[in-house]
Structure formats: structure tokens, C-alpha cells
Amino acid sequence: MNGMNGLTMQQHNWIARRAFLGRSAQGVGAVALASLSTPGVLEAAPLRGVLEKPPLPQQAKRVIWLTMAGGPSHLETFDYKPKLAELDGKPMPESMTKGQQLAQLQGKQLICFGPQHPFSKMGPNGTEICSLFPNIGSVLGDICLIRSMTTDAINHDPAHMFMNTGSQIAGRPSMGAWVTYGLGSEAADLPGFVVLTSLGRGGQNQPIAARQWSNGFLPSKYQGVQLRSKGDSVLYLGNPAGVTRERQGADIAAINAINAQHDALTGDPEIATRIAQYEMAFAMQASVPELMDTKNESQKTLELYGCQPGDGSFASNCLLARRLAERGVRFIQLYHKDWDHHGGVKDGIKFKAEEIDRACMALITDLKDRGMLDSTIVVWAGEFGRTPMSQGNGRDHHNKAMSVWLAGGGIKGGLVYGASDELGYAAVDNVCTVHDLHATMLHQLGIQHDAFSVKFQGLDAKLTGVEGANVLKDILT
């Protein structure tokens, strides 16, 4: 059928495409030429957040979250339970466990399993923590130890989801995505949210899914970017043989010119994200190799962390976390695997202590020496705790009590907050939830957690959920 001044629909579309491509070619050529004559034209800009000014006083600028993946036992780390030692090998009091949700011990005989390592008084207030962690003990004056954390989930994947997103439902934004969505980043040539992983000697290489640092329903530019701590930090980061940086820049400029014209027509935010990601990838080709090369760190610093450049260890990742923080990255999350001690908890915790104790101390010390600890929240947490009942010579998953600690960013140091019962089964004093932890973190970053939301499926979705959360004001300076 004819129309549109005598042209068929097919002819009209063909002419429109020709006109679009012709105009695009002119724009592409101009931008590509500009990229060659003005190298800075492709420099990535810092990621912008939706909050132009944080609504609350901002005590912290960034977060370093140390995730102990697998569920560390609070009973062999930071929660001293002499009564449990007395009852070792005896039946667990039924009054505590009757009708309670358990993971793999459900329906089995429940026997008390005493702490497998001695505890010692450390820090300025003589706080009793496991003697395997003397280096962390030496910086307890900068740490707030929470012994009354709880979580809703009891199996690994949903527990990671809950700790990271405030929901057990996959597809929700991670806390790192929420924070960068709100505040953006100060780093122009690195992502605003970076993830690093490491594996210890125990061999429990449980997968850590990328959905744990997903942007969920937020724009994809806020998702976490994983950097490999050993080998090539980002696959295919370098240019192919024979392709110069100038030529690569011209190609990206041409692609982005087409994307920009498409964006002007559609207003699709994902196109703007694509443009920004091309620019960020180009910037990362120069920034990431420099970031990951720790050979220019002093020998004193390397000895402080107890690492060697490029060894892929948790200690190296802690050093990289400090370097990322220095460069303006907003949210840095480290995952250290192999804490799932259903068996062999005694040797397993010993291995873990050897891998993380010195590095955690070094990170806090290094940040403090550089004047950065006051503006950085450091969080140490797993996805749940472990049972005071035995599972052979190990412990089962447990969500009613766990220990986490925080340092810096306006958090009171030298404080023990909350408590579990005398056997470490359930939190009983100043009980904390994951939503409380998230609310407190957001508060210190200057974000009002209960007013920080995005419309999703007709609801005001929040990191801290709809059930309600409390800022833990007693742990704040």
C-alpha cells in the first residue's frame, strides 16, 4: 500500500536507515578523529549516584566488606563459651532446641561440642577471643565486635543472598550496588564496586555466584566487577597483537558515537550504561595493570600484610583493597572461601586463622596509618554461624547466633556489643539482624535507609527490606 508522499513503508524505512547511517558516519568520523587528536576525549568519568548530596552527615566514604564464605564458627573465633566446654559430649538441653530449625542435624541426637581452641584476653579491655587470632586481637581497640548477629537463612546460597541483598530471593540488588547507586564513585578509571575472591588451603571450593554482587533491578552500571587476584586480573583486557591504544580508542569512539545517537532516539538507560562501560573498559586497560602491580609497595608494607605480589592470597587482596580505596572505589568486597566446617573444624579454623589473622590486622593498621580508617567502614562477616552441637568433629549451619565485627567509619572501637546465650546457641542480648547491619552501614555513609528505595513491581524496594530495621546507634561514635 502506498503512502507517505508516494513511498512504500519499505522504501521509507530504507531511506530513513540510509539517512541515519549517513549522519552517523559523519558523527562517528568526527568523534574518532577527535579521539586521536585529543586523547582525553575517551577518559571515563566517575560514576554518578542518584543522591547529589547525602541526606545525613557522612561519617564514611567507602566500605571494605570481608566475606568469610562458608559460615565461620563463632565458637572457635570470637564468642567465648566456657559453659559449652563444660558440657562437651553431653546432650544439648532440649529446652533450647525443641521445635527449632536446623540444617543437617534435624532429627538427630544433639550433643554439645566444646570450643576446639583456647581463648585469650586481648585488646585494651581484655576481650576474650580465640588465641589463634592474636593479630586481630592487637587491633581490638579499633574494632566493634558484635556477638548477637542473626540471619534468616540456613543454607549457603540463600544465606549469601540475604547477607548481600537483604532478601533470600535472587535478582535483588546487592549492597554494593545499592551504595554505588546512591553515592556513585570517586574513581574515574575503575569500577565503583569491585569484588576479589581467594581460596584457602582447606579445599572447600564452594562456588561464589556472580549474583551476589548483582545490580538486580538497578541500572547495570552499578553491578560489581570481579577482578581476578591471580593471573590476568580481567580476561581479554589487553589489545590483540598489532592493535595500538590509539586505534582501540578510535574504534571505541566510533562505537560510542553510534550508541549516543541511538540513546538520543530511545532514551534507554542501558544504552547510556553501554557507552560508559566502553569508556570504563578503555580506561581500565591502563588503570588495572597499575593497580594490580604491588611491586612498588614497600617491603615494610608487604611484610605487614604477609603477602607476595601476585600470589592471589587473601592477604594480597586486602592490600589490593587498600589500593582500590585510595583510588576512590566506593565499595570493595573480598570473598575468602573454605569456612564450611561440617567436619574437621579444629584444623579448619587453624588454617583460616593463618590465612586471615595477619591480613585483617594489616588492613586496619594500614588504613589507620594513612588517615583512611575514619572514612572507611571495614566489615568482617560470614553468611551464618555454626551450631554448638557436634556434627562428627565439625559443626552444622546455624542462623540464630553469629559474630561479626566492624572497624572505622565512625564505629566505636574496643566495644563488644550484644551476646549469645551461655552455649552460643541463640542471640539473647541486643539481638541484631542483617537489616540492622545494612541500616547502620547506610547511616554512616550518609544515607537514610528507610527513605532509600526504588519502585519495583509496585513496591518501594529497599536494601533494608519492609520488615523494619534499626540503626545500631550504640556502636556509633
N, C-alpha and C positions, 0 to 999 in steps of 0.2 A: 504494500500500500504506500502511495506517495504522500508526502507531507514535508513540513519544514523547508519551505521555499523550493519544492520540487525534488528534494533529495529523499532517497530511501533512508530508513533508520540505519541500515548497514553502512551506506555511504557517509551519513552524518557522523557515525561513530569513528569511521576510518579517518575522516578529515580531522575530527577532534583529537584523535590519537596522534596524527601527524603534527598538528599544531602544538600539542602538549610536548611531544618529543623534541620538536624543533626549539621551542622555548627552553626546554630542559637542557638541551645540548649547549645552548648559549650560556645558561647559568652554570652548568657543570664546568664548561671550559674556563669561565671566569674564576670560579672558586678554585679549580685545580691549579690555574696559573697563579692565583694569589697564594696558594699553599706553598708553591715553590719559591716565590719571591719574598713571602713573609712567613717564616717557619712557625711563628706563634699563633697563626690563624687556627690551627688544629689543637691547640692546648685545651685540655679538658678543664672545665670549671668545677669548683667544689659543689658537691651535691647539696641542693637546697631542700630544706624541710618546710612543712606547711605552717609551722609556728614561727612567725617572723621574730617574735620575742617571747621567750618562755614566760608563762603567766606567774610562776612562783620564783622566789630567789634561787638562783642556780648555784648549788654548792659543788656540783661535779660537772665536768665537761664530757667525760667519756667513761666507758665501762670495759673492764677486762674480766671475763667470766671464765673461770677454770672449772670445766666439767669433768668430774671423775666418773666416767661412763661404766656402768655395771652395777652400781649401788654399793658404795663403801660402807663397811660396818662401823657404826658409831661406837660400838662396844670395844673395838680394837683401835680406835683413833682418838676421839675427843670427848667421850662420855664415860666417866669413871663409875663403875658399879661394883663395889666390894660385896654387896649382898648377893649378887649373881655368882660371884666367885665362891661364896659360902654354900650356895645351893647347887654347885656343879654336880651333874649326874643325878640329881633328884627331880621328881616330877614337877612340872611347871604348875603353879597354883591355878586350878580350873576356873576360879573366880575371875581371873584376868582374861582368859582366852575363850571362855564358853560363848558360842554364837558369833565369834569374831571371824572375819575374812582372813584366810591365809592363802598362800600360793601353793607350794608343793607339799606342805606339811598338813594340809587339810585332811582331817580324819585319822591322822597318825598319832602315836603316843608322843607327847610333848615333854621333852627332857631339857632341863636347864643346862646351859653350856657357858661356863665361866669365861671371862676375858682371857685371851690366849697370850697376852703380853702384859708386863707390869706397867703401871702408870707412875709418873713422877710429877712433883710440883715444879712448875716452870712459870716464867714471866714475873712481872712486878707484884702480882697478887697471889702467887703460889697456886695458880690454876693447875689442876691435875689433868694431864693429857698423857697419851701413850708415850712411853720412853723411846719409841722408835722415831719420834719426831722432835729431836732437840733443836733443830734449826728453826722450825716453826715456833717452837717454844721460846726461842730467843727474841722473837718479834711479837709475842703476845701482847705487848704494850700498845701495839698498833692495831690489834685485831679485836673485833667483837665476835665472840663465839656464841652461836645460838644452838641450844641443846633441845629445843622444843619444836622443831620444824616437823610438819606433817605434809602428806600429799594424798591425792585421791586415788592414784593408780598403783597397781601392784605388780604389773608386768612391764618389761623393759620399754617396748616401743610406745605404748600409751603413756608410760611414766615420763619418758623423754619428751613426748608431745606436750604433756601437761606442764612440765617444768619450763619448756621453751616457749609455749604459746598460751598457757593458761587454760587450755582445753585439751581433752583427750581425742577430739575429733580432728582428723587430718585435714589440711587445707587452710588452717588459720595462720595468720602472720606470726612469725617468731618475734621474741622480744627485741632482738637486734634490728629487725625490720621496722617494728613499731618506733624504736628510738630514733633511727635514721629518718623515718618518715616524718617524725615530729621536728627533729633538730637539724637534719641534714648532716653534713660532714665538713670538716675544715681542710680535708686533704683534696688537692686538685688533681693529683696524678695517681691516686689509689682509691679503691672502693671505700665506701663509708662503713661497711660491715664486712669483716674478714674472719675466716674460720681456718684454724690449723688443727690437725689431728696427729696423735702419736700412739704407739703401741708399746707396752712394757714386755717384760720377759716371761710373763705367765702364759702367754699364748692364747688367751681367750679373746680372739679377734672378732668379737661381735660387730656386725656392720653398724655404722652410724649413717642413717639415711639423710640425704640432702634436704628432705622435707623439714628437718629440724631447724634449718636456717632459711626456710622459705619465706617469700614475701606474702604468701597466701593471697588474699583479695586486694592487697595494696599494689600499687604500680610496681612492676618487676625491677625497676632500678633500685629498689630498697632491699632486695634479697641479698643474703650473704654470699660472698665469693670465697671459695675454698682455695687456699694456696698450699701446694704440696711442700712439706718441710724437708723433703729429701729428693734429690734428682731435680728434674725440671719443675720449677715451682708452679708454672702454668703451662699446660701442654700447648704446643704449637704457638708459643709466644714469639719466638724468633721468626724473622723473614726467611722465605725459601732462598736457596742459593741463587745469587745473581740479582736479587731484588733489593735495591737500596732503600734506606729510610725515606729519602725524598720521593722515590717512586711510590712507595707504600702510602705516604701522606697524600700524594696526588690522587691515588685510587680511592682512598677513604673520603677525600674531599668531594670527589665526583659522586660517590655513592650517597653521601650525606646531602648533596645538593638535590638529588632526585628525591630522597626521603623528605627533605624540607618542603619541597613543592607538594608532595603527597600529603604531608602533615597540614599544609595550608588549606588543602581541599577538604580533608576529612576531620581534622581536629582530634585524631585518635591519639590518646596519651602514650600508647605503646610505640607509636612511630617516633615521638619525641624521645622516649627511652632508648629506642634503637639508635638514634643519632648520638645521644650522649654515650651509649655503650661503645660505639665505634670509636669515638674520641677518647674514651677512657682506655680502651684496649690499646690504642696507639700510644697513649701516654705511659701505660704500664710496660710497654716494651722497653722503655728507658728506666722507669722507676723501680720495677720489681727486681731486676738483677742487682741493682744497687742496694735495695732493701735487704735482700736475702744474703748478700755477701757480708758476713760478720767478721771477716778477716781484719778489718780496720778497727775492730773493737780492741781495747787494751787487754793485755794479758791478765791484768788485775780483774777486769770485768768478766773475762772468760772463766777465770778461776772462781770468782764469786758464784757464778751460775753452775759451774762444774760441767761445762759442755765444750765440745769441739765444733768449729764451724762446719755446718752441713751434715751433722750426724743424725738429724731427724728426731732427736730426743725431745721429751717434754721440757727439759732444761733449755734446749735451743729454742723451742717455741716460746718459752717465757721471755727469753732475750728478744726474740722477734716481736713479741707483744709490746715490749717497751719501745722498740724501734718504730712500730706501727703507731703507737700512741704519740710519740714525738712528732710524727709526720701528719698528725691531725685526724687519724681514723677514729670514728666515733664509737664503734662497738667491735670488740675483739673477743672471739670465743675460742678457747682451746679445749679440745676433747682429748683426754688421756684414757685409753681403754684398759680392760682387763681387771676390773674390780668385782667381777661376778663370782664370789667365792662360796659356791654351794659346797665345795669341799676344799680342804687344804687352806683354810683361812689363816692359819698361823704363818705358814711360809708365804702365802699370797700377800698378806699385809706387809710382811717384811720386805718383799720385792718392791711393792708400791712405795713404801716409805723411802727406800733407797733411791727411787726414781723421782719423787716429787718434793721431798722434805727440803733439800738444799735449794732447789729451784724456786719454790714458793717464797722462802725467806729472801732469796736474791732479788726476786721481782719487787717485793715490798721495799727492801733496802735500797735498791737501785732507783726506784721511783721517788723515794723519800730524799735520797741524796741529790737528785736532780730537781727537787722542788715540785714534783708532779703528783705526789701521793694525795695531797689535799684536793686535787681536782680530778682524781681517778678513783672510781669505785672498783675494788677488786673483790670478786665473789668466788668462794670455793664451795662446790656443791655437787652431789650426785643426783640421781633421779629418785632414789628412795633409800631407806636404811636396811638393816638386816635384823633377823629375829634373835631374841635372847635364847631361843630354843635351838637345839642342835639339829643339823641335817648331816649325819655322819660326823665328819670333822670340819664341817662348814656351817653356814647359816643361810636360811631361806630369805626371799624378798620380804620386805616389811615396810608398810606405809604409815604406821601410827607414831613413829619416832625416828628422827634422823638428826644429824648435826650438820650445820653449815657455818661458814664464817665469812665475815666481810671486813674490809680494811679500806681506809682512805675515804675521800669524798664526803666528809662531814659525818662519818660514823665514829662513835666513841670507841677508842682503843682501850684495851685492858679490861673489857667488860665480858662477863658471862651472863647471857640472857636466857631465861626460861629453864625448864628442867623436865626430864622424863621421870617416870616412877623408879622405885628402887631397883628394879630389874631391867630397866631400859626398854620396857615393852610399849608404853604409851606416853606421849607428852601430857603433862599434868599442870604445869605452871607456865603462864604466859604462852599459851599454845599459839603457834604461828602456822599460817597457811602459805602455799605458794603465791596466792594472790596478794597476801600481805607483803611478801618479799618483793614482788613486782611493783606494788604500790609505793613501797619505800624507795626502791631504786628510781622510779619515775619522779618521785617527790624531790629527791636530791638532784636530779637533772633539771629541775625547774618545771616539771610537767604535773598538772593536776590529774591524777589517774582517773577519777570518776567523771571528768569532763573531756577526756581524750578518747574520742570514738570516731568510728566510720560507719555509715549506713551500709548494712549488708543483709540482704534477704529480709528487709523491712525492720531490722533491729539495729540499735546503737551498739555495735560490737566494740568491745574494749579488751585490752590485754588483761585487765584485772577481772573480767567476767561480769556477770549480772548478779551474782550472789552477794556481793559486798566484799570489801577489803579494807583493811586498816593500815595506815602508815604507822610503822613501829617507832613512834616518836621517842620512846625511852632509850633507844640506841643511837639517837642523833645528838650531835654536839650543840 
